[in-house]
Amino acid sequence: MSKVVFITGASSGIGKAIGEFLLDKGFTVFGTSRNPERIKDSKIELVALDVRNVESIKTAIKQVIEKAGRIDVVINNAGVGITGPLEEIPTEEIKNNFETNLFGPIEVMKAVLPQMRLQKSGLILNITSIAGYMGLPFRGVYSASKGALELVTEAMNMEVRSFGIRIANVAPGDFATNIAAGRYHAPVVKGSAYEKTYGSVLEMMDSHVDSGSNPNEMAEVIFKIINEPNPKIHYKVGVFMQKFSIVLKRILPDTIYEKLLMNHYKL
C-alpha cells in the first residue's frame, strides 16, 4: 500500500515539485490550494485549504482521511515571503505573515496528530528556510516566522515521539519559484530613511530567487527523508555558501558575523 502524503501549498513552486515527484514515485498525493478550482494543470489531487483558517484545515484533513483512510506524511509547505524595513511594514502584514508561516503549520499539525496517533506512525516535515537561522536585513519578519517554526518543530518532535510520530524541519535556500511575486513587499518610499539601502537589497533578493536552484532538488531530499527509518530534526537544502552561513553564525563572534552580512548586502 502506497503512503499517503498531504502537502499544503502544492499548486506551485516547491510544493508542486514535491507533489509531482512523489506521485511519480508511487505515493498517493493530496495537495492543497486556497482556490483549487483555478488550477487547471495540477497532476496531483488538490483540496481547498487556507492555512489561516482553522476550520478550513480541519475540513481538508477530514476529506483526505475519508478518501484515503490515513495520512502517513504531512509536508507543511504553504508559506509567504515578506520584505521591508521593520519600521515601515504595517503591523497587519506582520501578523498575516506569522498566521501563514507559523500558526498555520501549527494548526495543520494539531489537526493531523490524532489520526497519526491512531496509526501509531506518521512523519511531519515543516518547510522552513535557511533565513530562519539568522536575522537578515529587510527580511526580519520572514526570518522570525521561519525561525520560530524551527523551534516549535524541535519541541513537538520530543512530545510526539512516543506515539511513533516524527517531526523534522527542511530549510531551503534560494530556489527558482514564484515566491518573490507572491510575497508582501513594503514599498520603497521616496524620501524614506531606507530608500537607498532597502531598494538595493530588494533588487539583490529578487535576483537570488530568479537564479535559484531547481525545486526538484527539494523534492529529491524530501523523498530521501521519507524513506529514512530514523530522520534527523534539521535538514538544509541549498548551495554550499547558503548552508555554510549557518555554520559561520555558530562559530564566529556576533559582531564579525554581522559585519559579514552587512558587507554582503552592501549596508
VOGU-3710 file (C-alpha; in Angstrom, 3 decimals, decimal comma):
1> mskvvfitga> 0,000/0,000/0,000  1,444/3,353/-1,038  1,990/6,014/1,601  -0,500/8,880/1,666  1,157/12,306/1,512  -0,585/15,595/2,309  1,149/18,768/1,077  -0,009/22,299/1,847  0,600/24,947/-0,803  1,019/22,431/-3,610
11> ssgigkaige> -0,332/24,390/-6,567  3,024/25,952/-7,491  6,714/26,216/-6,664  8,372/23,828/-4,232  5,098/22,245/-3,118  4,083/21,393/-6,674  7,540/19,990/-7,461  7,467/17,784/-4,348  3,946/16,554/-5,070  4,631/15,607/-8,679
21> flldkgftvf> 7,937/13,925/-7,781  6,334/11,788/-5,051  3,408/10,936/-7,319  5,867/9,607/-9,907  7,479/7,521/-7,140  4,195/5,783/-6,431  2,922/7,754/-3,439  -0,731/8,735/-3,055  -0,510/12,524/-3,005  -3,021/15,158/-1,964
31> gtsrnperik> -2,105/18,821/-2,262  -3,848/21,949/-1,115  -4,596/25,338/-2,566  -6,791/28,185/-1,399  -8,598/28,015/-4,751  -8,057/24,575/-6,302  -10,751/25,181/-8,924  -8,476/27,779/-10,519  -5,634/25,287/-11,005  -6,204/23,538/-14,319
41> dskielvald> -2,876/21,774/-14,834  -2,309/20,007/-11,493  -1,141/16,399/-11,758  -1,984/15,813/-8,106  -5,402/15,963/-6,485  -5,955/19,338/-4,816  -8,266/20,100/-1,909  -9,265/23,548/-0,660  -7,333/24,815/2,349  -6,372/28,204/3,755
51> vrnvesikta> -3,755/27,800/6,478  -5,058/30,976/8,137  -8,447/29,322/8,717  -8,635/26,529/11,314  -11,957/25,156/10,063  -10,567/25,040/6,531  -7,625/22,976/7,800  -9,830/20,521/9,709  -12,164/20,093/6,738  -9,321/19,408/4,284
61> ikqviekagr> -7,683/16,816/6,516  -11,022/15,136/7,196  -11,674/14,895/3,449  -8,316/13,228/2,822  -8,743/10,747/5,673  -12,245/9,832/4,465  -10,941/9,276/0,944  -7,588/7,594/1,623  -8,169/6,121/5,085  -4,950/7,527/6,544
71> idvvinnagv> -2,274/10,214/6,282  1,301/8,984/6,527  3,270/12,123/5,652  2,365/15,789/6,081  4,508/18,411/4,357  3,827/21,875/5,757  4,940/23,819/2,707  2,444/26,696/2,452  4,197/29,941/3,264  4,577/33,522/2,192
81> gitgpleeip> 7,514/35,891/1,915  7,709/39,416/3,252  10,299/42,145/2,844  10,812/45,657/4,075  12,282/47,768/6,861  10,609/46,597/10,068  9,797/50,204/10,899  7,759/50,578/7,701  5,952/47,204/7,463  2,290/47,538/8,544
91> teeiknnfet> 1,575/45,524/11,684  -1,274/43,727/9,925  1,156/42,412/7,323  3,475/41,159/10,066  0,565/39,349/11,721  -0,530/37,867/8,385  2,955/36,503/7,791  3,014/34,762/11,162  -0,522/33,434/10,580  0,671/31,799/7,361
101> nlfgpievmk> 4,228/30,764/8,210  3,869/29,764/11,867  0,332/29,475/13,215  -0,959/27,777/10,054  1,571/24,927/10,181  0,916/24,531/13,916  -2,819/24,150/13,265  -2,159/21,622/10,499  -0,057/19,555/12,908  -2,689/19,786/15,639
111> avlpqmrlqk> -5,361/18,623/13,189  -3,461/15,615/11,857  -1,831/14,308/15,050  -4,932/12,425/16,326  -5,032/10,387/13,091  -1,308/9,663/13,256  -1,665/8,517/16,872  -4,365/6,071/15,772  -1,992/4,775/13,102  0,887/4,684/15,608
121> sglilnitsi> 3,022/6,249/12,880  3,489/9,412/10,889  6,008/11,914/9,603  5,559/15,695/9,500  8,028/17,807/7,540  7,942/21,556/8,072  9,417/23,583/5,219  11,243/26,436/6,933  14,134/28,437/5,467  17,859/28,967/5,835
131> agymglpfrg> 16,787/32,576/6,514  15,224/31,259/9,724  18,673/30,639/11,190  19,664/34,317/11,160  18,117/37,771/11,224  18,528/39,111/7,691  18,199/42,842/6,942  14,832/43,767/5,450  13,729/40,148/5,899  13,451/40,215/9,681
141> vysaskgale> 9,778/39,217/9,817  10,330/36,286/7,453  13,421/35,159/9,365  11,490/35,346/12,635  8,441/33,374/11,446  10,548/30,611/9,913  12,946/30,539/12,865  10,011/30,176/15,248  8,723/27,193/13,268  12,152/25,569/13,557
151> lvteamnmev> 11,964/25,773/17,366  8,339/24,617/17,522  9,363/21,568/15,490  12,183/20,744/17,892  9,783/20,832/20,834  6,924/18,920/19,192  9,216/16,175/17,912  10,054/15,292/21,514  6,392/15,479/22,560  5,096/13,026/19,930
161> rsfgirianv> 7,978/10,586/19,508  6,461/8,066/21,940  3,448/7,792/19,600  5,623/6,657/16,698  5,460/10,095/15,068  8,442/12,119/13,894  8,620/15,809/13,003  11,504/17,451/11,127  12,453/20,741/9,502  13,628/21,109/5,925
171> apgdfatnia> 15,206/24,529/5,383  15,684/25,550/1,745  17,880/28,357/0,494  17,018/30,280/-2,681  15,023/28,304/-5,230  13,681/29,425/-8,582  9,988/29,777/-7,698  7,321/32,462/-7,803  7,715/33,361/-4,116  9,066/36,804/-4,985
181> agryhapvvk> 5,902/37,594/-6,926  3,640/36,368/-4,144  5,304/37,897/-1,107  4,463/41,188/0,514  6,881/43,931/-0,457  6,857/47,038/1,681  7,110/49,782/-0,950  10,388/51,608/-1,445  9,252/55,015/-0,225  10,810/58,026/-1,895
191> gsayektygs> 12,477/60,166/0,752  12,428/57,365/3,322  15,473/56,853/5,514  15,642/53,351/3,994  15,034/54,301/0,353  18,551/53,627/-0,895  19,509/50,631/1,261  16,202/48,781/1,048  15,853/49,444/-2,666  19,232/47,900/-3,455
201> vlemmdshvd> 18,747/44,928/-1,107  15,312/44,218/-2,621  16,839/44,026/-6,105  19,507/41,656/-4,781  16,934/39,383/-3,116  14,820/39,133/-6,252  17,856/38,269/-8,360  18,826/35,500/-5,919  15,387/33,898/-6,292  15,425/34,249/-10,084
211> sgsnpnemae> 18,784/32,483/-10,268  17,951/29,971/-7,520  18,208/26,199/-7,575  15,748/23,849/-9,248  12,816/22,972/-6,913  13,260/19,321/-7,894  16,312/19,279/-5,618  13,958/19,835/-2,693  11,696/17,050/-3,940  14,600/14,594/-4,058
221> vifkiinepn> 15,617/15,482/-0,482  12,034/15,077/0,754  11,842/11,650/-0,912  15,034/10,545/0,851  13,822/11,796/4,241  10,517/9,949/3,898  12,453/6,731/3,315  14,817/7,235/6,252  14,000/4,948/9,199  15,329/7,490/11,701
231> pkihykvgvf> 15,087/11,022/10,265  17,058/13,921/11,728  15,371/17,047/13,079  17,102/19,557/10,797  17,858/19,405/7,080  19,294/22,236/4,967  18,956/22,328/1,196  20,773/24,880/-0,933  24,086/25,916/-2,407  27,201/25,490/-0,286
241> mqkfsivlkr> 27,574/29,113/0,845  23,967/29,344/1,993  24,354/26,266/4,182  27,840/27,334/5,291  26,422/30,662/6,512  24,681/28,729/9,307  27,991/27,175/10,339  29,661/30,576/10,343  26,961/32,004/12,605  27,596/29,191/15,055
251> ilpdtiyekl> 31,363/29,667/15,245  32,001/33,376/14,650  31,600/36,184/17,191  28,319/38,066/16,697  29,987/41,312/15,652  32,073/39,631/12,954  29,115/37,675/11,599  27,015/40,827/11,489  29,777/42,601/9,583  29,878/39,768/7,040
261> lmnhykl> 26,140/40,085/6,462  26,305/43,867/6,153  29,152/43,592/3,653  27,166/41,020/1,671  24,143/43,313/1,477  26,349/46,399/0,983  24,959/48,161/4,066
//
